[in-house]
């Protein structure tokens, strides 16, 4: 998808916060908006619509025509196109002679070195983001545009998303501080996150663990108990096990012995991984922890990086609910790999950190980690294949399907070159998913069949339920109900055997679609609600599947006379706007429109313009037709 914002030479973030010599221009849209040219603040334009125009041009990924912008922002004017032209002239005056804005479609060009606070928040390091004067302040703070209701909806979605990104920065900063031993600072950072999102189990676990690491076990226990009481009151359940155990102090590793050597440490790593493969999770993790402790004592940073990457990855991929701890360990692995000048381990740590962020739909942070992983893995096709494969899914999850498919197909090529069948399987599966979401059914069937065959060849049985469920949905869309039912049932059973909430969720959703096609709408709602509950029961499950289930619940409920879709639509809207799942944001407003909100229906069209999927506004996605 083309971006019509150009900063020459293009760069995602330049300099630090304004007031510290950031170059000729800085644009601030977090908080009350303003523009600096050198040391001088530019006079504010007349009226708020110029700020709205600038915000839209900077934040959207679409390529707006003059007619589109006139309708979006100036439909209340006697001559909308003339009103747009006047506001473009105001924008030129605001930005100065070094910037240009105009054309059709409208293109905004900013001078070299321009600092843009929303881009620094989304693509900068956590250190850069923490320095932003507008961090955690509202996008276009204090402004409203009641005469442009569709733009108001777009602005609300952006505000929620940027607020979510600010929370993600605090989370990442706290983990980084914890990894360096600065637990007190970690407590300060994550306390703000917990205050704004008290039902975020990952944040609660991080705060409790930070208290423990700071030596304040009393505060850790108090926070855990407060969290338990809150969850029982608000949700009628306990928080996940990782939260309940976060106040416990891990037993220290055994003291290193003189016999600790590189060979012995590698053997301990192998034994730990073998134990985890055999299902002995606790003993496997203990062995990996001991290997990491022994490696630290050797003073060999490359060996320490290897053990930390192995331990962190094992906690993320092999232990439910331990992603937060695994991410902290991977931050330490990055530091060790940098000391050792070991790009392979640095790439692996960055890639795994990107994977964690992907699962929880923190897409801006994920893209940053994965971009660095790809640059570090430039000479390693196997590692580069995984970095590209995960980045492709990041892009597809936010509705950039063509960009995502380019990454995924490159990952397939690299995986075949390096003979990494799991990476090939992953990438093919998500190429197929994009075709499915875009209703390109013939292409989806061909690629998903290939993915399922690749999963079987690789003996990656634990992954089979995903391509199997997606292929079953193609069957259902094409009217092959019995074949789809059998495949969904098998995927659900297999996912349940592995205890994978993601695969249980997506296959339960599929069984709901089958029930709907067979005329049992009540059973359909029960199955899809069960799918949502399954994939939401762990804080480290792939959050996109919950959104996919919610979209289906909204569509089903709209046809059920005794069911109100409103709560599900609100949940979908909140989830999708906070995370930046633009495709599902558009779907949420489409559902609102179908339930009688005319402004929401128009807003859905505006939001869909940022999504690379011509099927996103299909009134009812197959198989509901």
N, C-alpha and C positions, 0 to 999 in steps of 0.2 A: 504494500500500500504506500502510495506516495505521501511524503510529508511536505507540506508547502511552506513550513517554517525553514528558513535557511540562515545559518550563522556562518559567515565565511572567515577563516576556514572552519568547517563544521566541527563542533566539539560539544559533548554533552554537558560539561561543567567547566567553567573557567574561574579561577581565582577563589577567593573566600568571600565572606559576607561583605557588603558594601561598607564604606567607611574605612576600609583597610587597604585601599589602593587596588581596586579590582579591575581597572581599565577604564575605557572611555564611557561605558554605559552599563547600568544595572537596572533590571526591571523587577519590581517587587509587587506580587499579587497576593501574598499571604499577609493577612491583616489589612489595614487601610492601604490601598494601592498607591504606589508612586514610582517615578522613574528618575534616576540620577544620570546626568551626563557629566562625567568627570566628578568634581567635588560639588556640583550644583544640582539641586533638586529642580526638576522641570515644573513649570506652572501646570496645575491640574487642568484638564480639558473642561469645557462647558458641558455639563450633563454627564450622566452615568453610562450612557450607551456606548461611549467611546471606550470606557474601561471594559464593558461587556464584549465589545468587538475584539479588543486586544486579548482578553482572556480566552475567548473562543479560538482565535487564530493560533495562540501559543499552545493550547492544551489539546485541541482536537487532532485526530489522525486523518480526518477526511480532507477532501479537496473542495472547499465550498465555492460555488459560483456566486456571482453578484446577486442573481435572482434568489438563490437559497438564503444568503445572508440578509437580504432585504426582507424576505418573508419571515425569517427567524426572529429578527430584532426590531423591524420597523413596519410590521404589518398594520399597526395602528395609525401610521402617518398617511396624509393625503397622497403623497407620492413616495412610496417606500424606497425606490431606487435613488431618488434624489436625496432622501434622508441618509441612505447609506453613503452616498458620495460625500455629503457634508461631514459625516462622522469619520470617514477615511481621511479627509483633509485635516480634521482635528487630531487624528492619530499621527499623521505625518508631522504636525507641529509638535506634538508631545515627544516623539522619538528623535526629532532633529534631522538634519540633512544627511547624516551618515547612514540612516536607515531608509529603506524604500518599502512601500506597501501599495499594491494596486494590481491591475490586470484582471483577467477573467478566465479561469478561476483566480481568486485573490491570493497573491503570494506575498508573504512578509519576509523581508531580508534585513537581518540585523548585522551590525559591523563586527569585525573580528574582536574576540575577547569579551563579548557581551556576557554579562552574568544574569541569569534568570533564576529566581529563587525556586520556582516550582520544579524546574529541571534539576537543580542542585538537590532538592529533596528527593526526587525520584531516582536519579542516576548517580548521585555523588556518594562518597564514602559516608559512613555514619559520623565521622569526625567533622566533615564538611557540613552535614545536615544539622548537627548539634549547634553549630555556630550561626545558623540562620536566625536573624532577629524575629522572623515571623513563624518560627517553628511552633506548631500546635495552635496557631491562630487560623481563623477561617479564611478561605479563599474569597477574595473580594468582600472582606468583612464589612458588615453593616449595610450592604447594598442589596436591594431587591428590585425586581423588574416585573411588576404585576401586569403590565401591558403586553408582555411577551411570555405567556405561560409556558410554551414549549422550551424556551431558553431557561426559564426558572427551573424546570425539571432537570435540564442538562446541568445547570449550575449546582443544584442540590446533589446530583450524583457525583460531580467532581469534588464538591466539598466533603462528602462522605468518604470518597476514595482517598483524597489527600490527607484527611484526618487519620484514616487507616494506615497510610504510608508513614505518617509521623509516629504513630504507635509502633510500627515495625522498626523504625530507626531506634527508638528507645529500647526495644527488645534486643536488637542486634548490638547496640552499644553496651547494654548491661552484660550480655554474654561475653563480649570482648573484654570488658573490665574484669569480669569474674575470672576469665582465662589468664589474665595477667596478675591475678592476686589482689586486685583492688576491689574487695568485696563490699566495702562501705559505699563506694561510688556506685557499684552495681545496685545496691539497695536503694539509693537515691533515685536512680534512673527508672528502675522497674516499679517503684512505688507509685510514680505518676501514671504508669500504664495500668496498674491494678486499680487505681482510683477511678480511671475512666472506663475500664472494662473489667469489672469485678467478676464476671462469669467466664472469663478467659482462663481456662484451666492451665494452659501452658504458662501464662504470665504469673498465675498464683504459684505454680511449682517453682518457677524461676526466682520469685521473691523469697519463698521459704528457704530454698537452697542457698540463696545469697546470704540470708540471715545466719544460716549454719556456718557458711564459709567465713563470715565475719566474726564468728565466735559467740554469737548471741543466740544460744539455743532456746532461751526463754521466749524471745520474740518469734523465733521460727515456730515453736509449738503454739504460741498464741495466734499467729497468722493462720496456721493450719486449722485450728479449732474454729476460728472465725469463718474461714472458707467453708468448712463442713456445715456450720450452722446456716450460712447464706445459701448454699446449694440445697440443703434440705428444705429451707423456707421457700425459695424461689422456684426450684425445679423438682422438688420431691424426691431427690436422690442424693447419694454421696458423690463427691468428686472422684475422678479416676484414681487408680492405685498410685500413679506417680506422684500425685499431690499428697496423698495420705502418707507416703513413705518419704517425702522430701525432707522432713524434719529429722529423720533418722541419720545418724552419722555412719558412713560407710566404714567398716573395719579397715584399718590401715594395712597395706600390703606387708608381707613378711619382710624383715630386714634383708637387704641384699647381701649375698655371700661373696666371698672372694672368688668363688667359682663362676660367678655371673660373667658370661662371655657372649660375644655376638652369636656364636653357634647355639649356646644354651638359650638365649633369648628368642632366637628364631624358632627353636624347637618348642618353646613355651607358647609362642604365637600359634604354631601349627596345632598343638594340643588343644589350645583354647578354641580355635575355630572348629576342630573336629568334634569337641564336646558340644558345641552349639549346634552343629549339624545333626548330632545324635539326639538333640532335645534336652541335653543337660545344660540349660541356659545359665543357671547361677554359677556352676563350677566353670563353665566356659568363660563367662565374663570375669570371674575372679582370676583365672589364669591370664587373660589378656591384660587385666589391671597390673598383675605382678610383672608381666613382661614390660609394660610401659614404665613402671617404677624402676625396674632393674636397668632399663635403657637410659633413663634419666641419670642414674648414678654413674654410668660409664662416661658421661660427658661427651658422648658422640651424638651430635645433633641429628645426623641423618638416620641413625638407628632409632633415636627417640621419635623422629617424625614418622617413621614407618610404623612403630608400635602404636603411636597415638592415632594415626589414620585408621589402622586396623581396629582398635578399640572403639573409636568414635563411630565408624561405619557399622560395626557389629551392633552397637546400641541402637542405632537408627534403623537398621534393616532387619535385625534379628530379635529385638525386644520391644514389645508393645509399650507405648507410653514413655519411652526414654529418649525421645528425640532431643529434648532440651539439654539434657546432660551430654548426649552425644555431640551436639553442636558446640557446646563449650569446649569439649575435648578437641574437636576439630579446629577451633580457633587456636588452641595451643599447638596443634600439629602444623598449622600455617606458619606460626612463628618459628618453630623448630626447623621446618623445611627452608625457610628464608635464611636462617643462620647457617644451614648446611649447604645452601645453594643447590638444593635438590628439587628441580622443577617437577619431576614425576610425582613426588609425594605432595608437593604444593598443589599441583593440578587435581589430584585425587581429593584432597581436603576441600578445595574450592568447589569441585563438582558435587561432593556430598552435601556441603552447606547449601548449594543451590537446589539440590533435591529436597532438602528439608523445607526450604522456603516455598518451593513449588507445591508440596503437599498441602500446606496451610494457606495457599493462594496469596502469598506475599510476593507477587510477581515481579515488582520492581527490584526488590532485593535479590530475588532469584536470578534475574537477568544479569545483575552486576557480578554475582559470584560465578555464574556460568560463562560469562564473557571472559573473565580473567582465567578460568579453567581452560578455555579453548586456546587462549594465547600462550599459556604455560605448556599446553600439551601439543604444540604445533608439530613436534617431531615424533609424536607417538600416536599412530592412527587409531589404536584401540581406545586410548583415553579420550582422544578427540572425538571418536564416534559417540561415546557416551555423553560428552559435553554437548555435542550438537543434538543428540537425540532428546535430551532433557530440555534443552532450550527450545527445540521445536514444539514440545508439548506446552511450554510456557506461552509461546506465541499463539498456539491454537486455543488454549484455554481463555485467552482474552479476545478471541475473535479475529486474530490475524492469521487466517488459515493459509493463504498463499505463502506468506513469509515463513510460517511454521513448516509447511510442506517442503520448502527449499532446504531448511535445516534438517528435516527428517530424512529426506532422500539422500542428502549428503552423508548423513549418519549411516544409512543403509550401505552406501558405497564404501565408506571407510570400514564398517564392520565386516563386510565381506572381504575386503583387502586384508584386514588384520585377523580374520577368522574368529570373530567374536559373535557367536550365534545369538546370544541373549540380547545384545545391543541391536542386532538386525531385527529380531522378533519385536522388540519394543518399538523401534522406529516404524516398521511396517504396520503395526497395530494402530499407531496414531495417525499415520497417513490415511489408513482406512477409516478411522473415526472422523476425520475432517470431511472425507467424501460422504460419509453417512449424514453428518450434520448439515451438509450442503445439499442433501438429497440427490447426490450423484451415485445412484444405487448400483449401476453396472460396475463402475470403478471401485466402489466400496466393496462389493462382493469379491471382485478379483483380488484386491489387495488383502482383504481380511482372510480369505482362504489361504493365501500365501503366508500370512502371519501365523495362522493357526498351524499350518504345516511346519513352519520354522520352529514354533514352540515345541511341537512334538519331537522334531529332529534334535533339538537342543536338550530334550528331556526336562524342560522347564515347566513341569506340571503345575507348579504353584501359580504360574502366570496364565495358564490356559483359559480360566474362566472369563478373562476380559475379552480377548478376540472372539471367543465362542459366543459371548453375550452380544457383542456388537454385530457379529455375523447373523445371529438369530434375529436381531432387530431388522436387518435387511430382509430376511425371510418374511417377517411379519408385514413389513411395508409392501412386499410384493404379493401378499395374500397366502403365503404358505404357513398357515396357522399351526398345524400339527407338528411340522418340522421345527418351527420356532419354539413351541412349547417344550419339546423334548430337549432341545439344546439349552434353553433357559433352566430347565430342571436339573440337567447335568451340571451346568455351571454353578448353580446355587448349591447343590450337594457338594461339589468339589471345593468351592469357596468356604463352605461351612467346615469341611474336614480340615482345611488349613487355618481356620479361624481368621480369615481375612475379611475385615469389615467392608473394605472397598468392593471386593468381588461379590460378597453377599448382597451389598446394597444395589449394585447395578443389575444383578441377575434377579433379585426380588422385584425390582422395578419392571423388568421384562416379563415376569410372571403376572404382574398386574396388567400389563398391556395385553397379554394373552387373554386374561379374564375379561377385559373390556371388549376385545374382539369377539369373544364368545357370548357377550350380552350380559355379563354379571358385573355391573358397574360398582356395586357395593364391595364385592371381593377385589375388584381392581384397586379401589381406594385403599383397602386394607393392606394389600400386598405392597403398593408403592409407599404408603406410610411406613410400613415395616422396613422397606429398603432404606428410606431416609433415616430411620432410627438406627438401623444396623451400621450404616457408614458414619453416623455421628457419635457413636458410643466411645470412640477413642479420639484423643486430641491430636493424634498424628496420622489420621486417615486422610485420604485425598479429598479435599473439601469440594472440588468441582462436582463429584458424584452427588453430594447432598443437594447442590444447586440443580443438577439434572433431574433428580427425583422431585424437587419442589416445583419445577417447571411442569412436570407431568401431573402432579397433584392439582396445580392450578387449572390446567386444561380439563382434567377429569371433573373437578368440582363444578366447573362452569356449566356442565351438562347434567348435574345431579340436582334435582329440585329441592332436596332436603339438606344439601350441603352448602355452606358458605365458603367461597374461595378466598374471602378477604384476609384471614389470618395467614394463609399460605402465601398469598401474593405479597403481604407485608414482609414475611420472612425472606422470600426470594429477593425482594427489592433491597432489603437491608444487607443480606449476604453479598449480593452481586455488586451493589454500589461500593461497599466498603473494600472489596477485594479487587475491583476493576474488571470483573467478568462482564465485559460490555455486551456480549451476545445475550447473556441472561438478564442484564439490566433492561435491554430493549424488550425482551420477552415479558418481564414483570410489568412494564407499562402497557404492553399489548394486552395482557390479561386485565389490567385495570380498565383499559378502553373497552374491552368486551363486556365488562361489568358496568358500563354506563358512564364512564368518565371520559368526556370528549377531549378534554385537554391532554389526558394521559395518552389517548390514541394518537394525537398529533405529536406528543413528545416521543412516543415509540418510534415514529418515523425519523425524527431528528437523531435519536440515539442509534438507530439502525444504520445511519449513514456512516458511522465509525466502525462498522463491523463488515468484514470481508466474507459475507454470506448472503447471497440473494434470497435464501429461503428463510431468513430469520423472522420475517414478519408474515410467514404463512399463517393464516388465521388459525388453523388447527394442524399441527404437524402430523403427518402420517405416523402411526396407523389410526389416528382418530377419525379420518375422513371416511 
